[in-house]
Amino acid sequence: MQAAYKDKILREIEKIPDDKMPNLYRIIHLLTNELSSVGKKRASLKGIWKGSKVDDAMFAEAKKTLFPYERS
């Protein structure tokens, strides 16, 4: 059964123009990584800033720097 799907996929790939191959490769690479990571537990960042406080002044200054068009 798997060989039949591989043959179908290869036939579809043969229809792709050569100038589109780099894009196709990126898509296949991302898809392969995503499908192979099924079942793998991703590391979580939850809790690493436990007890940290947000400094509103620093946040406001960073926002002004990143988004100068939002100045009021």
Predicted model as a PDB file, atoms N, CA, C, CB and O in Angstrom, pLDDT in the B-factor column:
MODEL        1                                                                  
ATOM      1  N   MET A   1       0.820  -1.190   0.000  1.00 69.00           N  
ATOM      2  CA  MET A   1       0.000   0.000   0.000  1.00 69.00           C  
ATOM      3  C   MET A   1       0.862   1.251   0.000  1.00 69.00           C  
ATOM      4  CB  MET A   1      -0.932  -0.001   1.196  1.00 69.00           C  
ATOM      5  O   MET A   1       0.571   2.189  -0.742  1.00 69.00           O  
ATOM      6  N   GLN A   2       1.922   1.295   0.816  1.00 85.00           N  
ATOM      7  CA  GLN A   2       2.776   2.472   0.883  1.00 85.00           C  
ATOM      8  C   GLN A   2       3.463   2.739  -0.455  1.00 85.00           C  
ATOM      9  CB  GLN A   2       3.817   2.303   1.981  1.00 85.00           C  
ATOM     10  O   GLN A   2       3.618   3.895  -0.848  1.00 85.00           O  
ATOM     11  N   ALA A   3       3.869   1.697  -1.146  1.00 89.00           N  
ATOM     12  CA  ALA A   3       4.545   1.868  -2.436  1.00 89.00           C  
ATOM     13  C   ALA A   3       3.617   2.543  -3.437  1.00 89.00           C  
ATOM     14  CB  ALA A   3       5.022   0.510  -2.985  1.00 89.00           C  
ATOM     15  O   ALA A   3       4.069   3.343  -4.256  1.00 89.00           O  
ATOM     16  N   ALA A   4       2.343   2.233  -3.382  1.00 91.00           N  
ATOM     17  CA  ALA A   4       1.381   2.850  -4.290  1.00 91.00           C  
ATOM     18  C   ALA A   4       1.290   4.349  -4.036  1.00 91.00           C  
ATOM     19  CB  ALA A   4      -0.001   2.199  -4.134  1.00 91.00           C  
ATOM     20  O   ALA A   4       1.233   5.135  -4.982  1.00 91.00           O  
ATOM     21  N   TYR A   5       1.276   4.749  -2.774  1.00 92.00           N  
ATOM     22  CA  TYR A   5       1.230   6.176  -2.447  1.00 92.00           C  
ATOM     23  C   TYR A   5       2.516   6.874  -2.867  1.00 92.00           C  
ATOM     24  CB  TYR A   5       0.992   6.377  -0.947  1.00 92.00           C  
ATOM     25  O   TYR A   5       2.473   7.985  -3.395  1.00 92.00           O  
ATOM     26  N   LYS A   6       3.641   6.244  -2.642  1.00 92.00           N  
ATOM     27  CA  LYS A   6       4.916   6.834  -3.055  1.00 92.00           C  
ATOM     28  C   LYS A   6       4.943   7.043  -4.567  1.00 92.00           C  
ATOM     29  CB  LYS A   6       6.095   5.941  -2.619  1.00 92.00           C  
ATOM     30  O   LYS A   6       5.402   8.081  -5.044  1.00 92.00           O  
ATOM     31  N   ASP A   7       4.453   6.058  -5.318  1.00 94.00           N  
ATOM     32  CA  ASP A   7       4.401   6.193  -6.777  1.00 94.00           C  
ATOM     33  C   ASP A   7       3.490   7.344  -7.189  1.00 94.00           C  
ATOM     34  CB  ASP A   7       3.919   4.885  -7.420  1.00 94.00           C  
ATOM     35  O   ASP A   7       3.822   8.100  -8.102  1.00 94.00           O  
ATOM     36  N   LYS A   8       2.354   7.482  -6.528  1.00 94.00           N  
ATOM     37  CA  LYS A   8       1.439   8.585  -6.828  1.00 94.00           C  
ATOM     38  C   LYS A   8       2.086   9.937  -6.529  1.00 94.00           C  
ATOM     39  CB  LYS A   8       0.140   8.434  -6.023  1.00 94.00           C  
ATOM     40  O   LYS A   8       1.976  10.882  -7.309  1.00 94.00           O  
ATOM     41  N   ILE A   9       2.750  10.005  -5.403  1.00 92.00           N  
ATOM     42  CA  ILE A   9       3.414  11.254  -5.018  1.00 92.00           C  
ATOM     43  C   ILE A   9       4.499  11.603  -6.024  1.00 92.00           C  
ATOM     44  CB  ILE A   9       4.015  11.143  -3.601  1.00 92.00           C  
ATOM     45  O   ILE A   9       4.612  12.758  -6.434  1.00 92.00           O  
ATOM     46  N   LEU A  10       5.289  10.634  -6.422  1.00 93.00           N  
ATOM     47  CA  LEU A  10       6.359  10.885  -7.396  1.00 93.00           C  
ATOM     48  C   LEU A  10       5.796  11.330  -8.743  1.00 93.00           C  
ATOM     49  CB  LEU A  10       7.215   9.627  -7.580  1.00 93.00           C  
ATOM     50  O   LEU A  10       6.379  12.194  -9.398  1.00 93.00           O  
ATOM     51  N   ARG A  11       4.676  10.756  -9.162  1.00 95.00           N  
ATOM     52  CA  ARG A  11       4.044  11.181 -10.423  1.00 95.00           C  
ATOM     53  C   ARG A  11       3.567  12.627 -10.335  1.00 95.00           C  
ATOM     54  CB  ARG A  11       2.860  10.259 -10.772  1.00 95.00           C  
ATOM     55  O   ARG A  11       3.685  13.387 -11.296  1.00 95.00           O  
ATOM     56  N   GLU A  12       3.030  12.999  -9.179  1.00 93.00           N  
ATOM     57  CA  GLU A  12       2.590  14.375  -8.982  1.00 93.00           C  
ATOM     58  C   GLU A  12       3.788  15.336  -8.998  1.00 93.00           C  
ATOM     59  CB  GLU A  12       1.815  14.503  -7.656  1.00 93.00           C  
ATOM     60  O   GLU A  12       3.713  16.419  -9.579  1.00 93.00           O  
ATOM     61  N   ILE A  13       4.869  14.938  -8.366  1.00 93.00           N  
ATOM     62  CA  ILE A  13       6.072  15.774  -8.324  1.00 93.00           C  
ATOM     63  C   ILE A  13       6.626  15.992  -9.726  1.00 93.00           C  
ATOM     64  CB  ILE A  13       7.145  15.135  -7.426  1.00 93.00           C  
ATOM     65  O   ILE A  13       7.115  17.079 -10.032  1.00 93.00           O  
ATOM     66  N   GLU A  14       6.558  14.990 -10.568  1.00 94.00           N  
ATOM     67  CA  GLU A  14       7.059  15.112 -11.940  1.00 94.00           C  
ATOM     68  C   GLU A  14       6.313  16.186 -12.731  1.00 94.00           C  
ATOM     69  CB  GLU A  14       6.946  13.774 -12.658  1.00 94.00           C  
ATOM     70  O   GLU A  14       6.838  16.692 -13.723  1.00 94.00           O  
ATOM     71  N   LYS A  15       5.104  16.539 -12.313  1.00 95.00           N  
ATOM     72  CA  LYS A  15       4.311  17.554 -13.006  1.00 95.00           C  
ATOM     73  C   LYS A  15       4.727  18.980 -12.633  1.00 95.00           C  
ATOM     74  CB  LYS A  15       2.838  17.355 -12.695  1.00 95.00           C  
ATOM     75  O   LYS A  15       4.352  19.935 -13.312  1.00 95.00           O  
ATOM     76  N   ILE A  16       5.495  19.119 -11.564  1.00 93.00           N  
ATOM     77  CA  ILE A  16       5.885  20.443 -11.070  1.00 93.00           C  
ATOM     78  C   ILE A  16       6.990  21.020 -11.956  1.00 93.00           C  
ATOM     79  CB  ILE A  16       6.357  20.363  -9.589  1.00 93.00           C  
ATOM     80  O   ILE A  16       7.965  20.329 -12.250  1.00 93.00           O  
ATOM     81  N   PRO A  17       6.851  22.283 -12.386  1.00 93.00           N  
ATOM     82  CA  PRO A  17       7.906  22.916 -13.183  1.00 93.00           C  
ATOM     83  C   PRO A  17       9.203  23.040 -12.378  1.00 93.00           C  
ATOM     84  CB  PRO A  17       7.450  24.306 -13.668  1.00 93.00           C  
ATOM     85  O   PRO A  17       9.174  23.195 -11.157  1.00 93.00           O  
ATOM     86  N   ASP A  18      10.331  22.969 -13.071  1.00 94.00           N  
ATOM     87  CA  ASP A  18      11.639  23.010 -12.414  1.00 94.00           C  
ATOM     88  C   ASP A  18      11.844  24.273 -11.584  1.00 94.00           C  
ATOM     89  CB  ASP A  18      12.735  22.905 -13.448  1.00 94.00           C  
ATOM     90  O   ASP A  18      12.481  24.223 -10.532  1.00 94.00           O  
ATOM     91  N   ASP A  19      11.316  25.392 -12.039  1.00 94.00           N  
ATOM     92  CA  ASP A  19      11.533  26.636 -11.299  1.00 94.00           C  
ATOM     93  C   ASP A  19      10.759  26.677  -9.983  1.00 94.00           C  
ATOM     94  CB  ASP A  19      11.138  27.820 -12.156  1.00 94.00           C  
ATOM     95  O   ASP A  19      11.021  27.539  -9.143  1.00 94.00           O  
ATOM     96  N   LYS A  20       9.829  25.778  -9.795  1.00 92.00           N  
ATOM     97  CA  LYS A  20       9.041  25.705  -8.550  1.00 92.00           C  
ATOM     98  C   LYS A  20       9.588  24.665  -7.572  1.00 92.00           C  
ATOM     99  CB  LYS A  20       7.585  25.380  -8.871  1.00 92.00           C  
ATOM    100  O   LYS A  20       9.077  24.527  -6.460  1.00 92.00           O  
ATOM    101  N   MET A  21      10.606  23.947  -7.976  1.00 93.00           N  
ATOM    102  CA  MET A  21      11.154  22.877  -7.131  1.00 93.00           C  
ATOM    103  C   MET A  21      11.688  23.367  -5.786  1.00 93.00           C  
ATOM    104  CB  MET A  21      12.256  22.169  -7.868  1.00 93.00           C  
ATOM    105  O   MET A  21      11.475  22.690  -4.780  1.00 93.00           O  
ATOM    106  N   PRO A  22      12.378  24.522  -5.718  1.00 92.00           N  
ATOM    107  CA  PRO A  22      12.827  24.970  -4.392  1.00 92.00           C  
ATOM    108  C   PRO A  22      11.656  25.192  -3.424  1.00 92.00           C  
ATOM    109  CB  PRO A  22      13.633  26.263  -4.526  1.00 92.00           C  
ATOM    110  O   PRO A  22      11.757  24.858  -2.244  1.00 92.00           O  
ATOM    111  N   ASN A  23      10.554  25.752  -3.920  1.00 91.00           N  
ATOM    112  CA  ASN A  23       9.370  25.946  -3.067  1.00 91.00           C  
ATOM    113  C   ASN A  23       8.782  24.609  -2.652  1.00 91.00           C  
ATOM    114  CB  ASN A  23       8.305  26.785  -3.796  1.00 91.00           C  
ATOM    115  O   ASN A  23       8.396  24.423  -1.498  1.00 91.00           O  
ATOM    116  N   LEU A  24       8.716  23.691  -3.588  1.00 92.00           N  
ATOM    117  CA  LEU A  24       8.184  22.368  -3.278  1.00 92.00           C  
ATOM    118  C   LEU A  24       9.047  21.678  -2.223  1.00 92.00           C  
ATOM    119  CB  LEU A  24       8.104  21.507  -4.552  1.00 92.00           C  
ATOM    120  O   LEU A  24       8.531  21.040  -1.305  1.00 92.00           O  
ATOM    121  N   TYR A  25      10.363  21.813  -2.365  1.00 91.00           N  
ATOM    122  CA  TYR A  25      11.255  21.201  -1.382  1.00 91.00           C  
ATOM    123  C   TYR A  25      10.977  21.751   0.020  1.00 91.00           C  
ATOM    124  CB  TYR A  25      12.726  21.444  -1.769  1.00 91.00           C  
ATOM    125  O   TYR A  25      10.893  20.987   0.982  1.00 91.00           O  
ATOM    126  N   ARG A  26      10.834  23.077   0.136  1.00 90.00           N  
ATOM    127  CA  ARG A  26      10.564  23.691   1.439  1.00 90.00           C  
ATOM    128  C   ARG A  26       9.267  23.159   2.032  1.00 90.00           C  
ATOM    129  CB  ARG A  26      10.496  25.220   1.312  1.00 90.00           C  
ATOM    130  O   ARG A  26       9.186  22.860   3.223  1.00 90.00           O  
ATOM    131  N   ILE A  27       8.255  23.047   1.176  1.00 90.00           N  
ATOM    132  CA  ILE A  27       6.960  22.545   1.645  1.00 90.00           C  
ATOM    133  C   ILE A  27       7.083  21.104   2.128  1.00 90.00           C  
ATOM    134  CB  ILE A  27       5.906  22.640   0.527  1.00 90.00           C  
ATOM    135  O   ILE A  27       6.587  20.756   3.199  1.00 90.00           O  
ATOM    136  N   ILE A  28       7.738  20.282   1.343  1.00 90.00           N  
ATOM    137  CA  ILE A  28       7.894  18.866   1.707  1.00 90.00           C  
ATOM    138  C   ILE A  28       8.723  18.741   2.983  1.00 90.00           C  
ATOM    139  CB  ILE A  28       8.560  18.069   0.551  1.00 90.00           C  
ATOM    140  O   ILE A  28       8.410  17.930   3.854  1.00 90.00           O  
ATOM    141  N   HIS A  29       9.775  19.543   3.090  1.00 88.00           N  
ATOM    142  CA  HIS A  29      10.629  19.494   4.281  1.00 88.00           C  
ATOM    143  C   HIS A  29       9.838  19.858   5.530  1.00 88.00           C  
ATOM    144  CB  HIS A  29      11.830  20.441   4.123  1.00 88.00           C  
ATOM    145  O   HIS A  29       9.925  19.168   6.545  1.00 88.00           O  
ATOM    146  N   LEU A  30       9.065  20.944   5.457  1.00 87.00           N  
ATOM    147  CA  LEU A  30       8.249  21.355   6.610  1.00 87.00           C  
ATOM    148  C   LEU A  30       7.201  20.302   6.950  1.00 87.00           C  
ATOM    149  CB  LEU A  30       7.564  22.700   6.328  1.00 87.00           C  
ATOM    150  O   LEU A  30       6.980  19.989   8.120  1.00 87.00           O  
ATOM    151  N   LEU A  31       6.568  19.767   5.933  1.00 87.00           N  
ATOM    152  CA  LEU A  31       5.542  18.745   6.142  1.00 87.00           C  
ATOM    153  C   LEU A  31       6.150  17.489   6.765  1.00 87.00           C  
ATOM    154  CB  LEU A  31       4.848  18.399   4.812  1.00 87.00           C  
ATOM    155  O   LEU A  31       5.570  16.900   7.677  1.00 87.00           O  
ATOM    156  N   THR A  32       7.298  17.088   6.277  1.00 86.00           N  
ATOM    157  CA  THR A  32       7.971  15.903   6.818  1.00 86.00           C  
ATOM    158  C   THR A  32       8.313  16.100   8.288  1.00 86.00           C  
ATOM    159  CB  THR A  32       9.244  15.591   6.018  1.00 86.00           C  
ATOM    160  O   THR A  32       8.099  15.213   9.113  1.00 86.00           O  
ATOM    161  N   ASN A  33       8.850  17.278   8.602  1.00 82.00           N  
ATOM    162  CA  ASN A  33       9.179  17.553  10.012  1.00 82.00           C  
ATOM    163  C   ASN A  33       7.938  17.549  10.880  1.00 82.00           C  
ATOM    164  CB  ASN A  33       9.895  18.896  10.145  1.00 82.00           C  
ATOM    165  O   ASN A  33       7.952  17.009  11.986  1.00 82.00           O  
ATOM    166  N   GLU A  34       6.871  18.143  10.392  1.00 80.00           N  
ATOM    167  CA  GLU A  34       5.638  18.212  11.172  1.00 80.00           C  
ATOM    168  C   GLU A  34       5.040  16.819  11.379  1.00 80.00           C  
ATOM    169  CB  GLU A  34       4.619  19.127  10.479  1.00 80.00           C  
ATOM    170  O   GLU A  34       4.606  16.483  12.480  1.00 80.00           O  
ATOM    171  N   LEU A  35       5.019  16.023  10.331  1.00 80.00           N  
ATOM    172  CA  LEU A  35       4.442  14.681  10.439  1.00 80.00           C  
ATOM    173  C   LEU A  35       5.301  13.755  11.288  1.00 80.00           C  
ATOM    174  CB  LEU A  35       4.254  14.080   9.058  1.00 80.00           C  
ATOM    175  O   LEU A  35       4.776  12.882  11.979  1.00 80.00           O  
ATOM    176  N   SER A  36       6.618  13.937  11.242  1.00 80.00           N  
ATOM    177  CA  SER A  36       7.484  13.064  12.038  1.00 80.00           C  
ATOM    178  C   SER A  36       7.491  13.461  13.502  1.00 80.00           C  
ATOM    179  CB  SER A  36       8.901  13.088  11.495  1.00 80.00           C  
ATOM    180  O   SER A  36       7.920  12.678  14.349  1.00 80.00           O  
ATOM    181  N   SER A  37       7.020  14.675  13.819  1.00 69.00           N  
ATOM    182  CA  SER A  37       6.997  15.107  15.216  1.00 69.00           C  
ATOM    183  C   SER A  37       5.694  14.727  15.916  1.00 69.00           C  
ATOM    184  CB  SER A  37       7.202  16.610  15.296  1.00 69.00           C  
ATOM    185  O   SER A  37       5.513  15.037  17.094  1.00 69.00           O  
ATOM    186  N   VAL A  38       4.793  14.064  15.210  1.00 61.00           N  
ATOM    187  CA  VAL A  38       3.547  13.634  15.835  1.00 61.00           C  
ATOM    188  C   VAL A  38       3.875  12.652  16.949  1.00 61.00           C  
ATOM    189  CB  VAL A  38       2.584  12.993  14.792  1.00 61.00           C  
ATOM    190  O   VAL A  38       4.598  11.678  16.742  1.00 61.00           O  
ATOM    191  N   GLY A  39       3.347  12.913  18.103  1.00 61.00           N  
ATOM    192  CA  GLY A  39       3.591  12.036  19.236  1.00 61.00           C  
ATOM    193  C   GLY A  39       4.774  12.465  20.083  1.00 61.00           C  
ATOM    194  O   GLY A  39       4.904  12.042  21.231  1.00 61.00           O  
ATOM    195  N   LYS A  40       5.641  13.306  19.523  1.00 63.00           N  
ATOM    196  CA  LYS A  40       6.764  13.805  20.307  1.00 63.00           C  
ATOM    197  C   LYS A  40       6.266  14.947  21.178  1.00 63.00           C  
ATOM    198  CB  LYS A  40       7.939  14.268  19.389  1.00 63.00           C  
ATOM    199  O   LYS A  40       5.493  15.798  20.738  1.00 63.00           O  
ATOM    200  N   LYS A  41       6.717  14.946  22.403  1.00 64.00           N  
ATOM    201  CA  LYS A  41       6.305  16.004  23.314  1.00 64.00           C  
ATOM    202  C   LYS A  41       7.220  17.208  23.110  1.00 64.00           C  
ATOM    203  CB  LYS A  41       6.341  15.518  24.795  1.00 64.00           C  
ATOM    204  O   LYS A  41       8.444  17.095  23.173  1.00 64.00           O  
ATOM    205  N   ARG A  42       6.610  18.348  22.867  1.00 59.00           N  
ATOM    206  CA  ARG A  42       7.381  19.568  22.703  1.00 59.00           C  
ATOM    207  C   ARG A  42       7.718  20.132  24.079  1.00 59.00           C  
ATOM    208  CB  ARG A  42       6.605  20.607  21.851  1.00 59.00           C  
ATOM    209  O   ARG A  42       6.944  20.011  25.029  1.00 59.00           O  
ATOM    210  N   ALA A  43       8.887  20.749  24.157  1.00 63.00           N  
ATOM    211  CA  ALA A  43       9.285  21.402  25.399  1.00 63.00           C  
ATOM    212  C   ALA A  43       8.414  22.636  25.599  1.00 63.00           C  
ATOM    213  CB  ALA A  43      10.799  21.784  25.379  1.00 63.00           C  
ATOM    214  O   ALA A  43       8.079  23.334  24.642  1.00 63.00           O  
ATOM    215  N   SER A  44       8.064  22.887  26.810  1.00 65.00           N  
ATOM    216  CA  SER A  44       7.201  24.020  27.119  1.00 65.00           C  
ATOM    217  C   SER A  44       7.988  25.087  27.869  1.00 65.00           C  
ATOM    218  CB  SER A  44       5.984  23.568  27.944  1.00 65.00           C  
ATOM    219  O   SER A  44       8.880  24.782  28.660  1.00 65.00           O  
ATOM    220  N   LEU A  45       7.642  26.333  27.608  1.00 66.00           N  
ATOM    221  CA  LEU A  45       8.249  27.445  28.340  1.00 66.00           C  
ATOM    222  C   LEU A  45       7.403  27.849  29.540  1.00 66.00           C  
ATOM    223  CB  LEU A  45       8.445  28.644  27.416  1.00 66.00           C  
ATOM    224  O   LEU A  45       7.740  28.785  30.266  1.00 66.00           O  
ATOM    225  N   LYS A  46       6.309  27.138  29.737  1.00 65.00           N  
ATOM    226  CA  LYS A  46       5.392  27.468  30.821  1.00 65.00           C  
ATOM    227  C   LYS A  46       6.119  27.417  32.166  1.00 65.00           C  
ATOM    228  CB  LYS A  46       4.188  26.506  30.822  1.00 65.00           C  
ATOM    229  O   LYS A  46       6.760  26.427  32.520  1.00 65.00           O  
ATOM    230  N   GLY A  47       5.993  28.512  32.889  1.00 67.00           N  
ATOM    231  CA  GLY A  47       6.543  28.547  34.233  1.00 67.00           C  
ATOM    232  C   GLY A  47       7.967  29.047  34.361  1.00 67.00           C  
ATOM    233  O   GLY A  47       8.457  29.172  35.483  1.00 67.00           O  
ATOM    234  N   ILE A  48       8.665  29.343  33.256  1.00 65.00           N  
ATOM    235  CA  ILE A  48      10.063  29.747  33.402  1.00 65.00           C  
ATOM    236  C   ILE A  48      10.207  31.145  33.968  1.00 65.00           C  
ATOM    237  CB  ILE A  48      10.765  29.669  32.073  1.00 65.00           C  
ATOM    238  O   ILE A  48      11.262  31.489  34.499  1.00 65.00           O  
ATOM    239  N   TRP A  49       9.162  31.961  33.864  1.00 68.00           N  
ATOM    240  CA  TRP A  49       9.216  33.312  34.410  1.00 68.00           C  
ATOM    241  C   TRP A  49       8.412  33.413  35.712  1.00 68.00           C  
ATOM    242  CB  TRP A  49       8.689  34.320  33.380  1.00 68.00           C  
ATOM    243  O   TRP A  49       7.910  34.483  36.053  1.00 68.00           O  
ATOM    244  N   LYS A  50       8.301  32.346  36.400  1.00 69.00           N  
ATOM    245  CA  LYS A  50       7.509  32.300  37.621  1.00 69.00           C  
ATOM    246  C   LYS A  50       8.022  33.344  38.610  1.00 69.00           C  
ATOM    247  CB  LYS A  50       7.551  30.889  38.246  1.00 69.00           C  
ATOM    248  O   LYS A  50       9.211  33.388  38.926  1.00 69.00           O  
ATOM    249  N   GLY A  51       7.117  34.172  39.087  1.00 72.00           N  
ATOM    250  CA  GLY A  51       7.476  35.191  40.047  1.00 72.00           C  
ATOM    251  C   GLY A  51       8.020  36.475  39.435  1.00 72.00           C  
ATOM    252  O   GLY A  51       8.268  37.440  40.158  1.00 72.00           O  
ATOM    253  N   SER A  52       8.210  36.509  38.123  1.00 73.00           N  
ATOM    254  CA  SER A  52       8.718  37.709  37.478  1.00 73.00           C  
ATOM    255  C   SER A  52       7.623  38.755  37.367  1.00 73.00           C  
ATOM    256  CB  SER A  52       9.283  37.381  36.095  1.00 73.00           C  
ATOM    257  O   SER A  52       6.442  38.436  37.233  1.00 73.00           O  
ATOM    258  N   LYS A  53       8.035  39.990  37.425  1.00 74.00           N  
ATOM    259  CA  LYS A  53       7.101  41.107  37.308  1.00 74.00           C  
ATOM    260  C   LYS A  53       7.353  41.819  35.988  1.00 74.00           C  
ATOM    261  CB  LYS A  53       7.246  42.092  38.508  1.00 74.00           C  
ATOM    262  O   LYS A  53       8.489  41.878  35.516  1.00 74.00           O  
ATOM    263  N   VAL A  54       6.303  42.356  35.397  1.00 72.00           N  
ATOM    264  CA  VAL A  54       6.415  43.118  34.163  1.00 72.00           C  
ATOM    265  C   VAL A  54       6.631  44.577  34.535  1.00 72.00           C  
ATOM    266  CB  VAL A  54       5.148  42.943  33.263  1.00 72.00           C  
ATOM    267  O   VAL A  54       5.844  45.163  35.278  1.00 72.00           O  
ATOM    268  N   ASP A  55       7.706  45.155  34.010  1.00 78.00           N  
ATOM    269  CA  ASP A  55       7.989  46.564  34.240  1.00 78.00           C  
ATOM    270  C   ASP A  55       7.290  47.353  33.138  1.00 78.00           C  
ATOM    271  CB  ASP A  55       9.539  46.849  34.262  1.00 78.00           C  
ATOM    272  O   ASP A  55       7.737  47.353  31.990  1.00 78.00           O  
ATOM    273  N   ASP A  56       6.198  48.024  33.483  1.00 82.00           N  
ATOM    274  CA  ASP A  56       5.397  48.739  32.487  1.00 82.00           C  
ATOM    275  C   ASP A  56       6.180  49.836  31.779  1.00 82.00           C  
ATOM    276  CB  ASP A  56       4.177  49.336  33.141  1.00 82.00           C  
ATOM    277  O   ASP A  56       5.947  50.094  30.598  1.00 82.00           O  
ATOM    278  N   ALA A  57       7.094  50.479  32.475  1.00 84.00           N  
ATOM    279  CA  ALA A  57       7.887  51.543  31.854  1.00 84.00           C  
ATOM    280  C   ALA A  57       8.774  50.980  30.742  1.00 84.00           C  
ATOM    281  CB  ALA A  57       8.752  52.260  32.913  1.00 84.00           C  
ATOM    282  O   ALA A  57       8.889  51.581  29.674  1.00 84.00           O  
ATOM    283  N   MET A  58       9.390  49.844  30.988  1.00 79.00           N  
ATOM    284  CA  MET A  58      10.238  49.216  29.962  1.00 79.00           C  
ATOM    285  C   MET A  58       9.389  48.743  28.788  1.00 79.00           C  
ATOM    286  CB  MET A  58      11.032  48.028  30.558  1.00 79.00           C  
ATOM    287  O   MET A  58       9.796  48.853  27.632  1.00 79.00           O  
ATOM    288  N   PHE A  59       8.230  48.228  29.089  1.00 77.00           N  
ATOM    289  CA  PHE A  59       7.329  47.773  28.030  1.00 77.00           C  
ATOM    290  C   PHE A  59       6.906  48.943  27.148  1.00 77.00           C  
ATOM    291  CB  PHE A  59       6.089  47.084  28.632  1.00 77.00           C  
ATOM    292  O   PHE A  59       6.898  48.829  25.922  1.00 77.00           O  
ATOM    293  N   ALA A  60       6.556  50.064  27.767  1.00 81.00           N  
ATOM    294  CA  ALA A  60       6.131  51.254  27.023  1.00 81.00           C  
ATOM    295  C   ALA A  60       7.267  51.784  26.154  1.00 81.00           C  
ATOM    296  CB  ALA A  60       5.648  52.351  27.990  1.00 81.00           C  
ATOM    297  O   ALA A  60       7.042  52.179  25.010  1.00 81.00           O  
ATOM    298  N   GLU A  61       8.488  51.795  26.694  1.00 82.00           N  
ATOM    299  CA  GLU A  61       9.646  52.275  25.929  1.00 82.00           C  
ATOM    300  C   GLU A  61       9.926  51.359  24.738  1.00 82.00           C  
ATOM    301  CB  GLU A  61      10.895  52.364  26.836  1.00 82.00           C  
ATOM    302  O   GLU A  61      10.206  51.839  23.639  1.00 82.00           O  
ATOM    303  N   ALA A  62       9.853  50.066  24.947  1.00 81.00           N  
ATOM    304  CA  ALA A  62      10.071  49.118  23.854  1.00 81.00           C  
ATOM    305  C   ALA A  62       9.003  49.285  22.777  1.00 81.00           C  
ATOM    306  CB  ALA A  62      10.071  47.672  24.385  1.00 81.00           C  
ATOM    307  O   ALA A  62       9.299  49.206  21.585  1.00 81.00           O  
ATOM    308  N   LYS A  63       7.780  49.513  23.194  1.00 80.00           N  
ATOM    309  CA  LYS A  63       6.688  49.698  22.234  1.00 80.00           C  
ATOM    310  C   LYS A  63       6.923  50.944  21.392  1.00 80.00           C  
ATOM    311  CB  LYS A  63       5.333  49.797  22.964  1.00 80.00           C  
ATOM    312  O   LYS A  63       6.687  50.930  20.184  1.00 80.00           O  
ATOM    313  N   LYS A  64       7.394  52.036  22.027  1.00 80.00           N  
ATOM    314  CA  LYS A  64       7.687  53.262  21.277  1.00 80.00           C  
ATOM    315  C   LYS A  64       8.786  53.027  20.248  1.00 80.00           C  
ATOM    316  CB  LYS A  64       8.097  54.389  22.232  1.00 80.00           C  
ATOM    317  O   LYS A  64       8.727  53.557  19.138  1.00 80.00           O  
ATOM    318  N   THR A  65       9.779  52.238  20.616  1.00 80.00           N  
ATOM    319  CA  THR A  65      10.891  51.960  19.721  1.00 80.00           C  
ATOM    320  C   THR A  65      10.451  51.090  18.548  1.00 80.00           C  
ATOM    321  CB  THR A  65      12.024  51.283  20.482  1.00 80.00           C  
ATOM    322  O   THR A  65      10.842  51.330  17.406  1.00 80.00           O  
ATOM    323  N   LEU A  66       9.647  50.094  18.835  1.00 81.00           N  
ATOM    324  CA  LEU A  66       9.229  49.162  17.792  1.00 81.00           C  
ATOM    325  C   LEU A  66       8.111  49.702  16.918  1.00 81.00           C  
ATOM    326  CB  LEU A  66       8.793  47.874  18.410  1.00 81.00           C  
ATOM    327  O   LEU A  66       8.029  49.370  15.735  1.00 81.00           O  
ATOM    328  N   PHE A  67       7.247  50.534  17.495  1.00 74.00           N  
ATOM    329  CA  PHE A  67       6.082  51.029  16.776  1.00 74.00           C  
ATOM    330  C   PHE A  67       6.005  52.566  16.866  1.00 74.00           C  
ATOM    331  CB  PHE A  67       4.793  50.386  17.340  1.00 74.00           C  
ATOM    332  O   PHE A  67       5.103  53.100  17.511  1.00 74.00           O  
ATOM    333  N   PRO A  68       6.947  53.276  16.221  1.00 70.00           N  
ATOM    334  CA  PRO A  68       6.980  54.733  16.361  1.00 70.00           C  
ATOM    335  C   PRO A  68       5.747  55.416  15.784  1.00 70.00           C  
ATOM    336  CB  PRO A  68       8.212  55.282  15.692  1.00 70.00           C  
ATOM    337  O   PRO A  68       5.440  56.544  16.167  1.00 70.00           O  
ATOM    338  N   TYR A  69       5.047  54.773  14.890  1.00 73.00           N  
ATOM    339  CA  TYR A  69       3.857  55.360  14.270  1.00 73.00           C  
ATOM    340  C   TYR A  69       2.664  55.364  15.220  1.00 73.00           C  
ATOM    341  CB  TYR A  69       3.501  54.601  12.999  1.00 73.00           C  
ATOM    342  O   TYR A  69       1.644  55.973  14.897  1.00 73.00           O  
ATOM    343  N   GLU A  70       2.746  54.713  16.373  1.00 66.00           N  
ATOM    344  CA  GLU A  70       1.650  54.667  17.334  1.00 66.00           C  
ATOM    345  C   GLU A  70       1.771  55.717  18.425  1.00 66.00           C  
ATOM    346  CB  GLU A  70       1.580  53.307  17.957  1.00 66.00           C  
ATOM    347  O   GLU A  70       1.017  55.682  19.398  1.00 66.00           O  
ATOM    348  N   ARG A  71       2.689  56.636  18.285  1.00 61.00           N  
ATOM    349  CA  ARG A  71       2.867  57.662  19.333  1.00 61.00           C  
ATOM    350  C   ARG A  71       1.623  58.497  19.456  1.00 61.00           C  
ATOM    351  CB  ARG A  71       4.076  58.566  19.031  1.00 61.00           C  
ATOM    352  O   ARG A  71       1.020  58.888  18.457  1.00 61.00           O  
ATOM    353  N   SER A  72       1.243  58.765  20.670  1.00 54.00           N  
ATOM    354  CA  SER A  72       0.030  59.555  20.888  1.00 54.00           C  
ATOM    355  C   SER A  72       0.346  60.900  21.493  1.00 54.00           C  
ATOM    356  CB  SER A  72      -0.938  58.807  21.781  1.00 54.00           C  
ATOM    357  O   SER A  72      -0.562  61.694  21.742  1.00 54.00           O  
TER     358      SER A  72                                                      
ENDMDL                                                                          
END                                                                             
